[in-house]
């Protein structure tokens, strides 16, 4: 007679799956965050982040917190962002080639204010706050970490809670400095239970905790004209430079579970199952930018180094991804952007960037990651409404569109699971469409 009763290991695995489901729900998450993958506010999206180092809006809290000091006015910004990917992996053995079309839908809110009135000093100190919540505010924590027999893309999908707090002040004429803290969540769960071979449990105990992980962002901005010739006109007028460092961060979940089966597995030696896995990793980033601007237009270039090679050490400790033996490399991303005022209250923003894939491996055992080189192009429109009647400053409206074009790349499926198509060669590519809008009030 066939024994249909669940095995102890299967019972415990099911318990772990249910516990992880409490974190992941039905969401699909990915490496990266909205700030590095798409851009936070429409100006960042439209310029492909080329002008983000010189954006006086509150998204500077992430890209260049020193630039919060550029505009002395307070600010309240709210916005929406929708990113729709279509990521493909094609081979002669597949009926369809779409691997992922999981959208990301963020509601964004940011505020900046001058804290000078809190102190007895006249020297201004600016505070900035930025938050983004997935699924238009309905999903606080998107998390998923899994192996795949058919392949999965390293980036894109739902993004976790985006939370920043930073400040800035003027150090000397034309030189501003700033610092921010990016907050991510590290979660842990502990499950203890007594069960029988039929899967019935009793004496259950489940504990879930989440603690913040705080990572730093440091930056400085220099207005060359104000610094070197503050009292007269010179050829440096209109030139600005900026430098920023963002430390690495991640979202992780650790689960520990054990079960006792009377008569089979004693309480003194329970069956133990542990998982530690990472998601939404942001590498350490060094960024340098230069901008030249007049009253009616500006152009800027940013070079950004992302140190993805550090992710190899994280994967070595990852219970789910450690067998992948994935190899990563540091990448340098060039970005160029321009903004033009074509009427008194209207502006047009354009941007272009090229991002090389950080994944060196063409095959990652059981995890089967895909990642591609990509071109990023953006366009945006800004408008100010001046007839506000009751408001002191004009209301600003921004709308942006971005297109990310993933270039063809071949990967080999490597799966140790029986019955899978090990050794299948797939050609991956795709597109990502991003739409972003915001409303900004000054005070």
HELIX and SHEET records of a PDB file:
HELIX    1   1 UNK A    8  UNK A   24  1                                  17    
HELIX    2   2 UNK A   34  UNK A   37  1                                   4    
HELIX    3   3 UNK A   42  UNK A   46  1                                   5    
HELIX    4   4 UNK A   52  UNK A   54  5                                   3    
HELIX    5   5 UNK A   60  UNK A   63  1                                   4    
HELIX    6   6 UNK A   65  UNK A   69  5                                   5    
HELIX    7   7 UNK A  116  UNK A  118  5                                   3    
HELIX    8   8 UNK A  134  UNK A  137  1                                   4    
HELIX    9   9 UNK A  224  UNK A  228  1                                   5    
HELIX   10  10 UNK A  267  UNK A  269  5                                   3    
HELIX   11  11 UNK A  308  UNK A  310  5                                   3    
HELIX   12  12 UNK A  311  UNK A  316  1                                   6    
HELIX   13  13 UNK A  322  UNK A  324  5                                   3    
SHEET    1   A15 UNK A  98  UNK A 100  0                                        
SHEET    2   A15 UNK A  75  UNK A  90 -1                                        
SHEET    3   A15 UNK A 104  UNK A 114 -1                                        
SHEET    4   A15 UNK A 125  UNK A 133 -1                                        
SHEET    5   A15 UNK A 162  UNK A 172 -1                                        
SHEET    6   A15 UNK A 175  UNK A 195 -1                                        
SHEET    7   A15 UNK A 201  UNK A 223 -1                                        
SHEET    8   A15 UNK A 239  UNK A 246 -1                                        
SHEET    9   A15 UNK A 284  UNK A 293 -1                                        
SHEET   10   A15 UNK A 297  UNK A 307 -1                                        
SHEET   11   A15 UNK A 331  UNK A 343 -1                                        
SHEET   12   A15 UNK A 346  UNK A 355 -1                                        
SHEET   13   A15 UNK A 374  UNK A 385 -1                                        
SHEET   14   A15 UNK A 395  UNK A 412 -1                                        
SHEET   15   A15 UNK A 425  UNK A 442 -1                                        
SHEET    1   B 8 UNK A  98  UNK A 100  0                                        
SHEET    2   B 8 UNK A  75  UNK A  90 -1                                        
SHEET    3   B 8 UNK A 104  UNK A 114 -1                                        
SHEET    4   B 8 UNK A 125  UNK A 133 -1                                        
SHEET    5   B 8 UNK A 162  UNK A 172 -1                                        
SHEET    6   B 8 UNK A 175  UNK A 195 -1                                        
SHEET    7   B 8 UNK A 249  UNK A 260  1                                        
SHEET    8   B 8 UNK A 271  UNK A 282 -1                                        
SHEET    1   C 2 UNK A 152  UNK A 153  0                                        
SHEET    2   C 2 UNK A 369  UNK A 370  1                                        
END                                                                             
